[in-house]
Structure formats: C-alpha cells, structure tokens
Amino acid sequence: MPIRVFIVDDHPMVIEGLSSMLRDQSEIELAGFATTAASCQGFFVNQTVDVVLMDINLPDKSGIELCLLVKAKSPNTQIIALSNFDQLSYVERMKENGAAGYLLKNTPLTELLEAIEAVSNGKTWWKYLENFTNLLEAKNVLLLTRREKEVLNLIADGLTNIEIADKLFVSASTVDSHRKNLIAKLNVKNTAALVRFALENKIIGSHV
C-alpha cells in the first residue's frame, strides 16, 4: 500500500512544489494539505495518514505545538518537520513533542523520500541533528585552549588531578575545572569517553 502523506505549510508555493514532486511517486499517496494549524486539526477529526510534513512557522499556532496535538490525536501518524529554521532548539523541541524527523526545506527530493519511507516504517530521521552535533563538536575542538589541550594529554596519560596539578604548577581544583570544561565542550559523559573522543578525533596522539 502507498504511504499516505499530508502537508502542512502556510505557503501555497511550497505546498504546490511538494505536491508536484510527491504525486509522481508511485509509493506515495498525497492525502491533502493544510495551510493553518486549525485546518490540520480539522483534518484529523475524521481522518488519519501515515506521515505529515509539517512546517514550524504557521500563522495561528507553531508547528512545534501542533506536532504535540496531532500526535495526541493520531499516535501512529509520523511527523517530519520541514522547515527553514536552521536552529538546534527547533529540532530538539520537535523531537520532544513526538516528531520522527527534521529536514530543511532545501533538502533534496531523494532524501525527503528516504525520510518519508523510514518514518513510515517506524524509524526516525535525525540526520540534521547528528550533523549539527558533529559540527558543534568540531567547532568546540577548535576552541580548546592550550592549557586545556595540555590537561587533556595528561589525563590521557592516566595522571590524577593532583599529579597533573604538580606538573602544571596549579591547584588540583583548577585541573578539575579544566576536566569538567573539556567534558562539557566535547559533549561527552565522563573522563573515559573524553579520552576516547580525543583519540578517535586525533586531538591527542595515541597513548598506551
């Protein structure tokens, strides 16, 4: 059976463009569209679909709030945010409200179709979130100070806070602060993960 898809966007040109692309796909059935949150909610009173492509910026209610309402009404409907907003906070809030994926509106058709198929099969599509996190980590690596890199190397050598403090002529509490900053900057959970991340990303040389 084809995947039933519903589009929610307040721009007629976006709806027309998406509709035109999706109509040509034999595995997809275009179930309709809504230009407001209210009309979307009206559709779900008596109907349901497999996948909703949902804009975040709607005139009467945000797509983030609408996502939560649609999931409450139709739990088996999978929602993919399709937005111009290139911001991590929007991605995370859509995820928290039950969305199954997030794509930017300039995403190629091939990826859009892959995402639709994936979420219709119970999977998720958070490549944007993963890419954002990877870019953030890469940026934070570049922001490490010389002292933080020194501390990181000594941590990888297995030295304790006190031993590192003795080597660098600072207090143990200062070393502990550097350690915590490194864990936060590189988005890892603990010291072991910190060392592993540093080695895998060649921030430090191999240690034995």
C-alpha positions in Angstrom: 0.0 0.0 0.0 1.2 3.5 -0.7 2.3 5.8 2.1 -0.4 8.4 2.8 1.2 11.8 3.2 -0.3 15.1 4.4 1.4 18.5 4.0 1.1 21.4 6.5 2.5 24.7 5.3 1.2 28.2 5.0 3.0 29.0 1.7 0.9 27.8 -1.4 4.1 27.6 -3.5 5.7 25.2 -1.0 2.6 23.1 -1.0 2.4 23.1 -4.8 6.0 22.2 -5.1 5.9 19.4 -2.7 2.6 18.1 -4.1 4.0 18.1 -7.6 7.0 16.1 -6.5 5.1 13.6 -4.4 2.4 13.0 -7.0 5.0 11.5 -9.3 6.0 8.9 -6.7 4.1 5.6 -7.0 4.8 4.6 -3.4 3.2 7.8 -2.0 -0.4 8.8 -1.9 -1.0 12.5 -1.3 -3.8 12.7 1.2 -4.2 16.5 1.2 -2.8 19.7 2.8 -3.5 22.4 5.3 -2.3 26.0 5.5 -3.1 26.5 9.1 -2.9 24.5 12.4 -6.7 24.8 12.7 -7.3 23.2 9.3 -4.8 20.5 10.1 -6.6 19.7 13.3 -9.9 19.6 11.4 -8.5 17.0 9.0 -7.5 14.7 11.9 -11.0 14.8 13.4 -12.2 12.1 11.0 -9.1 11.0 9.0 -5.5 9.9 9.5 -2.4 9.5 7.5 1.0 7.7 7.7 3.2 10.8 7.5 2.8 14.5 8.0 5.3 17.0 6.5 4.9 19.9 9.0 6.2 23.5 8.7 7.1 25.1 12.1 6.1 28.6 11.3 2.3 28.6 10.9 0.1 31.7 11.2 -2.2 30.5 14.0 -0.1 28.1 16.0 3.5 26.9 15.9 4.3 23.6 14.3 6.0 22.6 17.5 2.7 22.9 19.4 0.7 21.4 16.6 3.1 18.4 16.5 2.1 17.5 20.1 -1.6 17.9 19.3 -1.5 15.7 16.2 0.4 13.0 18.0 -2.1 13.1 20.8 -5.0 12.7 18.3 -3.3 10.2 16.0 -0.3 8.5 17.8 0.5 6.3 14.8 1.0 9.2 12.4 4.7 10.1 12.0 5.6 13.7 11.7 8.6 15.2 9.9 9.4 18.8 10.5 10.1 20.5 7.1 11.4 23.9 7.9 13.6 26.9 7.0 14.8 27.2 10.6 18.4 26.1 10.8 18.5 26.0 14.6 19.1 23.2 17.0 16.5 24.4 19.5 13.7 23.9 17.0 14.9 20.4 16.2 15.1 19.4 19.9 11.6 20.8 20.6 10.0 19.0 17.7 11.7 15.8 18.8 10.4 16.3 22.4 6.9 16.8 21.0 6.9 13.5 19.2 8.2 14.3 15.7 10.1 11.4 14.0 12.4 13.6 11.9 13.6 17.0 10.8 14.5 18.3 7.4 15.3 21.7 5.9 13.2 22.8 3.0 16.2 22.8 0.7 16.6 19.1 1.3 17.0 17.1 -2.0 13.9 15.1 -3.1 15.9 11.8 -2.7 16.5 12.4 1.0 12.9 13.6 1.5 11.6 10.3 0.1 14.1 8.3 2.1 12.9 10.1 5.3 9.3 9.5 4.5 9.9 5.8 3.9 12.0 5.5 7.0 9.5 7.1 9.4 6.6 5.2 7.9 8.4 2.0 8.9 8.8 3.1 12.5 12.3 4.5 12.2 13.4 8.1 12.8 15.3 10.6 10.6 17.5 12.9 12.7 20.5 13.3 10.3 20.2 17.0 10.6 20.5 16.8 14.4 23.5 14.4 14.1 25.2 16.7 11.6 24.6 19.7 13.8 26.1 17.9 16.8 29.1 16.8 14.8 29.7 20.4 13.6 29.3 21.7 17.1 31.8 19.2 18.5 34.3 20.1 15.7 33.9 23.8 16.4 34.4 23.1 20.1 37.6 21.2 19.4 39.0 24.3 17.7 38.0 26.3 20.8 40.1 24.3 23.2 42.7 26.4 24.9 46.4 25.5 25.0 46.1 24.7 28.7 43.0 22.5 28.1 45.0 20.5 25.5 47.9 20.1 28.0 45.4 18.8 30.6 43.8 16.5 28.1 47.1 14.9 27.2 48.0 14.4 30.8 44.5 12.9 31.5 45.1 10.5 28.6 48.4 9.6 30.2 46.5 8.4 33.2 47.5 11.1 35.7 45.3 12.1 38.5 44.2 15.7 39.2 46.8 16.1 41.9 49.6 14.7 39.6 48.5 17.0 36.8 48.4 19.9 39.2 52.0 19.2 40.3 53.2 19.1 36.7 51.5 22.3 35.7 52.1 24.2 38.9 48.4 24.8 39.5 45.9 23.6 42.1 44.0 20.3 41.9 40.7 22.2 41.8 41.9 24.2 38.7 42.7 20.9 37.0 39.3 19.5 38.0 37.7 22.6 36.4 39.6 22.0 33.2 38.5 18.4 33.2 34.8 19.4 33.6 35.1 22.1 30.9 36.6 19.6 28.5 33.8 17.1 29.1 31.2 19.9 28.5 32.9 21.3 25.4 33.3 18.0 23.7 29.8 16.8 24.7 30.9 13.6 26.4 29.7 11.9 29.6 32.8 11.1 31.6 36.6 11.1 31.6 36.8 7.7 29.8 34.6 9.0 27.0 36.7 12.2 26.9 39.9 10.3 26.3 38.3 8.0 23.7 36.8 11.0 21.8 40.2 12.8 21.9 42.0 9.8 20.5 39.4 9.0 17.8 39.4 12.6 16.6 43.2 12.9 16.8 43.1 15.8 19.2 45.9 13.9 21.0 48.3 11.2 19.9 47.8 7.5 20.7 48.5 6.6 24.3 49.2 3.3 26.0 
